[in-house]
Amino acid sequence: MKKIFLTLGVLLIAGIASAQNITDAYRYSSEELNGTARFRAMSGAFGALGGDLSAISVNPAGSAVFLNSFGTITLAHQNSDKKVDYFGTTTSNENSDINFNQAGGVLIFDTRTNSPWKKFSLSVNYEQTNNFDDAYIATGVSQNSIDSYFLSHAEGVPLDLLQTREDESITDLYAYLGENYDFSAQQAFLGYQGYVIDHANNSPENTSYNSFISPGNFNQEYRNVATGLNGKFSFNVATQFQDFLYLGANLNTHFLNYDRSTRFRESNDNAGSATNEVRFNNNLSTIGDGFSFQLGAIAKLSQKFRIGASYHSPTWFNITEEATQYLETNNNANERVIVDPNVLNIYPDYTLKTPGKLTGSLAVIFGARGLISFDYSYRDYSATEFRPTSDPEFEFQNDLISEELQATSTFRLGGEYRINNWSLRGGYRFEQSPYSNETTMGDLTGYSGGLGYDFGNMKIDLAYTNTQYEENPRLYERDLTNTAKIDRDFTNVIVSLSFGL
């Protein structure tokens, strides 16, 4: 028997509902190339170099390479161009913003003794690791309807759960299903109350459903707008042993916030369709915090050659999510039906363990004239894991992650040439797709360049980066899995101001 649960305002604690999926797992695991202008101008190839605040994000031993105490702050302007193809119809979208990208400082302490440990360093650095700001529109004609989404979720759900009782509102029943059943039951309820799906038999025990929408062509428009960022604070300690070895460690605290709004609209004039238009809106808000650690070493093989190695542990995120939904339909008599539960689903906190990373580096130093540096990183995204693993939905998602995601290799190459007080820089990077099909997201390539000027106790650096990749995201993770092909092109202009402390 159903029972009406009173809610406080629009608040619902959805103790059983689950909305996390493989897309969320990759989003919060991924990292963009961010940091100081010098670091980005050389495509982040700093694992064997150090001497830059952002270099400690690759190898924590790098802070001990500094000769003097130092600070850096960075601003960045990002422009994102997207070409979206959905069943042959192409749309273009552009976004741009300015953000505070990095700030940090390092304190150098000389031992001033006969100890082989020449110096040690303490540093703190803030860095934005991912910018979630995004917006695109996919529009075209599909032969797959949104009805498949609601039919799939409704399979096996008793009709008794989808029909309101006397004096029971849409809000009451939607809230009840979230607290006592699951996400699928709520979706089935929306589809049933919105006249997208209908019962096969009008009995409380019925668990089979059919559609009010007839097969044919469907004009569809999908709008996705997202904001937010992922950032971290690194607390670093490092030391120099004699003249050839640097050792370091980071303790990182992470935070993330992510807000996404999707608006789906579908219309049809198919013969026999009782419902001709569907609008389905979803809003998701995510906040989280986490921690990780890093260990690293840099060795001078000679005055010309340096090698580096580092380990970045998994990041353990604790994440909270909340969501709202809205459904509106119209029939061929232009009668509108609105299903607006006006309920905030607050999902139970969960843990996400992102994959760790190994990096090996090599640098060639040409005296005071310049350098060339190369980094290779290995990261296995299939090891990403939702916790608790005993949760049946998380177990399913973790199996999906292990099947669809893969281990990746990243290559970064950077160079710098100095002319008096000027420095000219350039770089290239390649990141393998984290998806085993290499279609959901393609390989990433990036180019960078920049220059800097040393005033003595102050430096100013400027960088330009360009990154490109293709992806084919699904509209929904199940059932209506139409994909929109998106060609993404990111350009960044970065400026950093560095000064002695």
C-alpha positions in Angstrom: 0.0 0.0 0.0 1.1 3.5 -0.8 1.4 6.0 1.9 1.5 9.8 1.6 4.7 11.4 2.9 4.6 15.1 3.8 7.6 17.0 2.6 9.1 20.2 4.0 8.6 22.8 1.1 10.0 21.0 -1.9 12.7 19.0 -0.1 12.9 15.3 -0.6 15.6 13.0 0.9 15.7 10.3 -1.8 17.2 7.5 0.2 17.2 4.9 -2.6 17.2 6.8 -5.8 20.4 6.8 -7.9 21.4 8.9 -10.8 25.2 8.5 -11.0 26.7 7.0 -14.2 29.8 6.5 -16.2 29.7 10.0 -17.6 29.8 11.5 -14.1 32.7 9.1 -13.2 34.8 10.3 -16.1 33.9 14.0 -15.7 35.1 14.2 -12.1 38.2 12.1 -12.9 39.5 14.1 -15.8 41.9 17.0 -15.6 42.6 19.7 -18.1 46.0 21.3 -18.7 45.9 24.3 -16.3 48.4 26.3 -14.4 51.0 29.1 -15.0 51.5 30.6 -18.4 55.1 29.1 -18.6 53.8 25.7 -17.7 51.0 25.8 -20.3 53.2 27.3 -23.0 55.3 24.2 -22.8 52.2 21.9 -22.7 52.9 20.9 -19.1 56.1 19.0 -19.8 57.7 19.8 -16.5 58.2 16.4 -14.7 62.0 16.6 -14.9 62.3 20.3 -14.7 60.6 21.9 -11.7 61.2 25.5 -10.9 57.6 26.4 -11.6 54.6 26.5 -9.2 52.5 24.4 -11.6 55.3 21.9 -12.0 54.6 20.5 -8.6 51.3 19.2 -9.9 53.3 16.9 -12.1 56.2 16.1 -9.8 56.3 17.5 -6.2 60.1 17.3 -6.2 60.0 20.3 -8.5 59.6 22.9 -5.8 63.1 22.2 -4.4 64.6 23.2 -7.8 63.7 26.9 -7.0 66.8 28.9 -6.0 64.8 31.5 -4.1 61.4 31.9 -2.5 58.9 32.7 -5.3 55.2 33.4 -5.9 52.9 33.3 -9.0 49.4 34.3 -9.9 47.6 33.4 -13.1 44.5 34.6 -15.1 43.2 32.8 -18.1 40.7 33.5 -20.9 39.1 30.4 -22.5 37.1 30.3 -25.7 35.3 27.2 -26.7 33.9 26.6 -30.2 31.7 23.6 -30.9 30.2 22.2 -34.1 27.3 19.8 -33.2 25.9 17.3 -35.7 22.7 15.5 -34.9 21.3 13.3 -37.6 22.8 15.5 -40.3 21.8 18.9 -38.9 24.7 21.0 -37.8 24.7 23.8 -35.2 27.5 26.0 -33.9 28.0 27.1 -30.3 30.6 29.3 -28.7 31.4 30.1 -25.1 34.1 32.2 -23.4 35.0 33.2 -19.9 37.8 34.5 -17.8 38.9 32.7 -14.7 41.4 32.9 -11.8 43.4 29.9 -12.8 46.3 29.5 -10.3 48.0 31.1 -7.3 50.8 29.9 -5.1 54.1 30.4 -3.4 57.2 28.5 -2.4 59.6 29.2 0.5 63.2 28.0 0.1 65.3 27.2 3.2 69.0 26.7 2.8 70.4 24.3 5.4 73.7 26.3 5.6 75.5 23.3 7.1 77.8 20.5 5.9 74.8 18.2 5.6 74.3 16.5 2.2 70.7 17.8 2.3 71.3 21.2 0.7 67.9 22.8 1.2 64.2 22.1 1.6 61.1 23.9 0.4 57.6 24.5 1.5 54.9 25.6 -0.9 51.2 26.0 -1.3 49.5 26.2 -4.7 45.9 26.5 -5.8 45.1 25.3 -9.3 41.9 24.9 -11.3 42.0 21.4 -12.6 38.9 21.4 -14.8 36.4 24.0 -16.1 32.9 22.5 -16.5 31.4 25.6 -18.2 29.8 24.3 -21.4 26.7 24.9 -23.6 25.5 23.3 -26.8 22.3 22.6 -28.8 21.7 19.4 -30.8 18.8 19.5 -33.2 17.6 17.1 -35.9 15.2 14.5 -37.0 15.4 11.1 -35.3 13.5 7.8 -35.6 13.9 7.1 -31.9 11.4 8.7 -29.5 11.8 9.7 -25.9 9.0 7.2 -25.1 11.7 4.5 -25.1 13.3 6.2 -22.0 10.0 6.1 -20.0 9.0 2.6 -21.2 12.3 1.1 -20.2 12.2 2.6 -16.7 8.5 1.5 -16.3 9.2 -2.1 -17.1 8.4 -4.2 -14.0 6.9 -1.2 -12.0 3.4 -2.0 -10.7 0.7 0.3 -12.0 -0.4 0.8 -8.4 2.7 2.9 -7.8 2.0 5.2 -10.7 -1.6 6.2 -9.9 -2.4 8.9 -7.3 -4.9 8.1 -4.6 -7.7 10.4 -3.4 -6.2 13.6 -1.8 -2.7 12.5 -3.0 -0.9 15.1 -5.2 1.7 14.6 -7.9 4.3 16.0 -5.5 3.3 13.5 -2.8 3.6 10.4 -5.0 6.8 11.5 -6.7 8.4 12.1 -3.3 7.1 8.8 -2.0 8.6 6.9 -4.9 12.0 8.6 -4.5 12.1 7.8 -0.8 10.9 4.2 -0.9 11.6 2.9 -4.4 14.2 4.2 -6.9 15.0 6.6 -9.8 13.3 4.3 -12.3 10.0 4.4 -10.5 10.1 8.2 -10.6 10.7 8.2 -14.3 7.9 5.7 -14.9 5.6 7.9 -12.9 6.5 11.0 -14.9 5.9 9.2 -18.2 2.6 7.7 -17.0 1.2 10.9 -15.6 2.4 12.8 -18.7 0.6 10.5 -21.1 3.8 9.4 -22.8 3.2 5.8 -21.7 0.0 3.8 -20.9 -0.7 0.6 -19.0 -1.2 -2.6 -20.9 -3.9 -3.7 -18.4 -5.8 -1.5 -16.0 -5.1 -3.5 -12.9 -2.9 -2.6 -9.9 -0.6 -5.5 -10.6 0.1 -4.5 -14.2 3.8 -4.2 -14.9 3.7 -3.8 -18.7 3.3 -0.6 -20.6 2.9 0.7 -24.2 3.3 4.2 -25.7 1.0 7.0 -26.6 3.5 7.9 -29.3 3.4 6.1 -32.7 6.6 5.2 -34.6 7.9 7.6 -37.3 10.0 10.7 -37.5 10.6 12.9 -34.5 11.8 16.5 -34.5 14.1 16.8 -31.5 16.1 19.5 -29.8 18.4 18.9 -26.9 19.9 21.8 -25.0 22.7 21.3 -22.5 24.1 24.1 -20.2 26.6 23.4 -17.6 28.7 25.5 -15.2 31.2 24.7 -12.4 34.8 23.7 -11.8 37.1 21.2 -10.2 40.0 22.7 -8.2 42.7 21.6 -5.8 45.1 23.0 -3.1 48.5 21.4 -2.9 50.6 21.5 0.2 54.1 20.6 -0.8 57.4 19.8 0.9 60.6 18.9 -1.0 64.3 18.7 -0.5 67.6 18.6 -2.4 70.1 15.9 -1.7 73.7 17.0 -2.7 73.7 18.4 -6.2 71.9 15.6 -8.1 68.7 14.5 -6.3 65.4 16.2 -5.5 62.6 14.5 -3.5 59.1 15.8 -2.8 55.6 15.1 -1.6 52.2 16.7 -2.0 49.0 16.5 0.1 46.1 17.7 -2.1 42.7 18.8 -1.1 40.1 18.9 -3.9 36.8 20.5 -4.4 34.2 20.4 -7.1 30.9 22.0 -8.0 28.9 21.2 -11.1 25.5 22.4 -12.3 23.8 21.1 -15.4 20.5 21.9 -17.0 19.1 19.9 -19.9 16.1 20.8 -22.0 14.7 18.2 -24.4 11.9 18.9 -26.8 10.3 16.4 -29.2 7.4 16.8 -31.7 5.8 14.5 -34.2 2.8 14.3 -36.6 2.9 10.6 -36.9 -0.4 8.9 -37.7 -2.0 7.4 -34.6 0.1 9.4 -32.1 -2.1 10.5 -29.2 0.8 12.6 -27.8 2.5 14.9 -30.3 4.9 17.0 -28.2 7.1 16.2 -25.2 9.2 18.6 -23.2 11.5 17.0 -20.6 13.7 19.1 -18.3 16.3 17.9 -15.8 18.5 19.9 -13.5 21.4 18.5 -11.6 23.6 20.1 -8.9 26.7 18.5 -7.6 29.2 19.5 -4.8 32.1 17.4 -3.5 35.4 17.4 -1.8 38.3 15.0 -1.7 42.0 14.3 -1.1 45.0 12.8 -2.8 48.7 12.6 -2.4 51.8 12.7 -4.7 55.3 11.5 -4.5 58.1 12.4 -6.8 61.8 12.6 -7.6 64.1 14.4 -10.0 67.7 13.3 -10.7 70.5 15.2 -12.4 72.3 12.6 -14.5 74.7 15.4 -15.7 74.6 19.1 -16.2 72.7 18.4 -19.4 70.3 15.5 -18.6 67.6 15.2 -16.0 65.1 12.5 -15.4 62.0 12.5 -13.2 59.4 10.1 -11.9 56.2 10.7 -9.9 53.1 8.9 -8.6 49.7 10.6 -8.2 47.4 8.6 -5.9 43.7 8.1 -6.7 41.5 11.0 -5.5 38.8 10.0 -3.1 35.8 12.3 -3.6 32.9 12.5 -1.3 30.0 13.8 -3.5 26.5 15.1 -2.9 23.9 15.5 -5.7 20.5 16.9 -6.0 18.1 17.1 -8.9 14.7 18.3 -10.2 12.6 17.2 -13.1 9.8 18.6 -15.2 7.6 17.0 -17.9 5.1 18.7 -20.3 3.2 17.1 -23.1 0.6 18.1 -25.8 -1.8 16.0 -27.7 -3.3 16.4 -31.2 -6.2 18.4 -29.7 -3.6 20.9 -28.3 -4.4 19.9 -24.8 -1.4 20.5 -22.5 -0.4 18.2 -19.6 2.1 19.4 -17.0 3.8 17.1 -14.6 5.8 19.3 -12.3 6.5 17.5 -9.0 8.2 20.6 -7.5 10.4 18.2 -5.5 14.2 18.5 -4.9 15.7 15.0 -5.0 18.7 14.9 -2.6 20.6 11.7 -3.2 22.7 9.9 -0.5 26.3 10.9 -0.4 28.6 8.6 -2.3 32.4 8.2 -2.8 34.1 8.3 -6.1 37.7 6.9 -6.4 39.4 8.2 -9.4 42.4 6.4 -11.0 46.0 7.1 -10.0 48.7 8.2 -12.4 52.3 7.4 -13.1 54.6 9.9 -14.9 58.1 9.5 -16.3 60.1 12.5 -17.5 63.3 13.4 -19.4 64.8 16.9 -19.9 67.8 18.1 -21.8 69.3 21.4 -20.6 71.4 23.5 -23.0 73.1 25.7 -20.4 71.5 29.1 -20.0 70.2 29.0 -23.6 67.3 26.7 -23.3 65.8 23.2 -22.8 63.7 20.4 -24.2 61.5 18.4 -21.9 59.3 15.3 -22.4 56.7 13.7 -20.1 54.9 10.4 -20.4 51.9 9.6 -18.1 49.9 6.4 -17.7 46.4 6.3 -16.2 43.9 3.5 -16.1 40.3 5.0 -16.2 38.8 1.5 -16.0 39.9 1.5 -12.3 37.5 4.4 -11.5 35.1 3.2 -8.9 31.8 4.3 -7.2 31.5 3.4 -3.5 30.1 1.7 -1.6 30.7 -1.2 -4.0 28.0 -3.3 -2.3 25.3 -1.0 -3.7 23.7 -2.9 -6.6 23.5 0.2 -8.8 27.1 1.1 -8.1 28.1 -2.5 -8.8 26.4 -2.2 -12.2 28.0 1.2 -13.0 31.5 -0.1 -11.9 31.1 -3.1 -14.2 30.2 -0.7 -17.0 33.2 1.5 -16.2 35.6 -1.5 -16.4 34.1 -2.4 -19.8 33.8 0.9 -21.5 36.8 2.9 -20.1 40.5 2.0 -20.6 44.0 2.7 -19.6 45.4 5.8 -21.4 48.8 7.3 -22.3 49.6 11.0 -22.4 52.6 12.5 -24.1 53.8 16.1 -23.5 56.7 17.8 -25.2 57.9 21.3 -24.4 60.8 23.6 -25.2 62.2 26.9 -24.2 64.8 29.2 -25.8 66.2 32.2 -24.0 67.5 35.4 -25.6 68.8 37.8 -22.9 65.8 38.5 -20.6 63.3 37.0 -23.1 62.1 33.4 -23.2 60.4 31.8 -26.2 58.4 28.6 -25.6 56.4 26.0 -27.4 54.8 22.6 -26.7 52.7 19.7 -28.0 50.5 17.1 -26.2 48.6 14.0 -27.1 46.1 12.3 -24.8 44.6 9.0 -25.6 40.8 8.6 -25.4 39.6 7.2 -22.1 36.8 5.2 -23.8 37.8 1.8 -25.2 35.6 2.4 -28.3 37.5 5.7 -28.9 34.2 7.1 -30.3 32.3 8.4 -27.2 35.4 10.6 -26.9 38.3 10.7 -29.3 42.0 11.4 -28.8 43.0 14.9 -27.8 45.7 16.9 -29.4 47.0 20.2 -28.2 49.5 22.9 -29.3 50.9 25.7 -27.2 53.3 28.7 -27.4 54.3 31.6 -25.4 56.9 34.1 -24.2 58.2 35.6 -21.0 60.2 38.5 -19.8 62.4 38.5 -16.7 62.6 41.9 -14.9 64.9 40.6 -12.2 62.8 40.2 -9.1 59.6 40.0 -11.2 58.6 38.0 -14.3 55.6 38.2 -16.7 54.6 35.3 -18.9 52.1 34.9 -21.7 50.8 31.7 -23.3 48.5 30.6 -26.0 47.1 27.0 -26.2 44.8 25.2 -28.6 43.1 21.9 -27.9 40.9 19.8 -30.2 39.0 16.5 -29.9 35.8 14.9 -31.0 33.1 13.4 -28.8 29.8 11.6 -29.3 27.9 12.0 -26.0 24.6 10.2 -25.5 21.5 12.3 -24.9 20.6 9.9 -22.0 22.6 7.1 -20.5 20.0 4.5 -21.3 17.2 3.9 -23.8 17.2 7.1 -25.8 20.9 6.8 -26.5 21.1 8.9 -29.6 24.5 10.6 -29.9 25.4 14.1 -31.0 28.7 14.4 -32.7 30.6 17.4 -31.3 33.9 18.8 -32.7 35.4 20.8 -29.9 38.1 23.5 -30.3 39.4 25.2 -27.2 41.7 28.3 -27.2 43.2 29.8 -24.1 45.2 33.0 -23.5 47.0 32.9 -20.2 49.0 35.5 -18.3 51.1 35.0 -15.2 52.9 37.4 -12.9 55.7 36.0 -10.8 57.7 37.7 -8.1 60.3 37.0 -5.4 59.2 36.6 -1.9 
